[in-house]
Structure formats: C-alpha cells, structure tokens
Amino acid sequence: MKRYFIILLMSMVSFAVPAQNNQKIVDHINQVAHSLKSMQADFVQTKTMKMLGDKMVSNGKMYYQQSDKLHWEYTTPYSYTFILNGDKVLLKKGTRKDVIDVNKNKVFKEIARIMMSSMVGTCLTEKKDFSVSVAESDQTYTATLIPQKKEMKQMYTKIVLTFTKKTSMISRVVMYEKNGDNTEIVLKNVVTNKAVSSSYFAI
C-alpha cells in the first residue's frame, strides 16, 4: 500500500513534459502546486484484480501539509494509517505501530526523495523517473506517466493522472500494474490551504 501513497502525493503536485504545446498547461499546474500549503480530502480507492475478476473498494481520509507531512488513513473496510513527517514514517494497524527512519532504510529513503522533490516541483521534470504526455478535454487535463526507472517498471506499465481543469487540482489517479491489475484513487470533498492540526502528523 505504501506505493499508492507515493504516487498520489506525486500526483498532487507538479509534472513536466517536453512538448512545447503542453508547456502552458504544465506551468499553470505547477503554479497551483507551489501555492498548495495544505490539503484535506476524502478518497475512494478501487482495486481491480484481473485474475479474480473482482474489485475491492476502500475509503479513507488524507491530510497534507507543505512540504514534508502526509497523513493517509484507510477507514473502511479496514483501518490502516501511514504518516510521513520529515525523515520519519509511521505505519499503524490496530495497536501495532512501526516507526521507520528513512535515512536508515534505502527503500524509504528513495520514497522520501520522490515525495520531497515532488513538493518542490522537481521530481517529474527528471526524465529518469517518467516520460509524460498530456491531453486536454473540456473539463480536465490528463497526464499519462510511463515509468523509466527499473523499480517502477517492475510494478507499473503506466500511471494516469486526471486534473480538474477549473482548479488544476488532482482528482483521480489510476495505476496500471504489470500483472493486469489496476488501482483507482478518486479524491472527494477537497479542501485546500486550510489549517490542519499537527496531531495528524504526530509520530
């Protein structure tokens, strides 16, 4: 589940594409991203499993505070919480709590690198991470990300991000896995730049 948090946080911020005709869209979304001091939202996550022909739906809440704090909490049908605060990560399930120092764990250090660089708008400008194409409709911008790094290629064939045109904010993320499964995350009741209690990020 940790990888879903990474992709969603990346999608909340900025991306860049080389095509000149997309540059105005990219610049505008980057501008909105840099003005994002905090964000709160409900989410619905739908996991579609190809082999089983089944779907698993879960719900939860997320809280973000610039530039290194994230609270991602599943509330139904199970309870699971992921908190990122600086160089510390808390994983909580029931009464069990695990705290990880990202500086002492190679995997989490890479996760933190992606998250933090996303917050300052540099992550997706690096061609080594993703190649990106953008499409525009009447109401949305859609960015299709093709993984370039070996680790991401092993998990995903592509990641599709949908931004609401009116606000230039992320509204939907779909992650297509190599095994044919896909995971969709839809954000609802989004509130931006409103004070978020520090208790949500306590580790």
Salt bridges, closest charged atoms under 4 A:
ASP42 OD1 - LYS61 NZ 2.75
ASP68 OD1 - LYS69 NZ 3.39
GLU73 OE1 - HIS71 NE2 2.92
ASP98 OD2 - ARG96 NE 2.94
ASP101 OD2 - LYS88 NZ 3.51
GLU110 OE2 - ARG113 NH2 2.95
GLU110 OE2 - LYS149 NZ 2.95
GLU126 OE1 - ARG113 NH1 3.90
GLU126 OE1 - LYS128 NZ 3.98
ASP129 OD1 - ARG113 NH2 3.66
GLU136 OE2 - LYS165 NZ 2.64
GLU177 OE1 - ARG3 NH2 3.42
GLU177 OE2 - LYS47 NZ 2.43
GLU184 OE2 - ARG172 NE 2.67
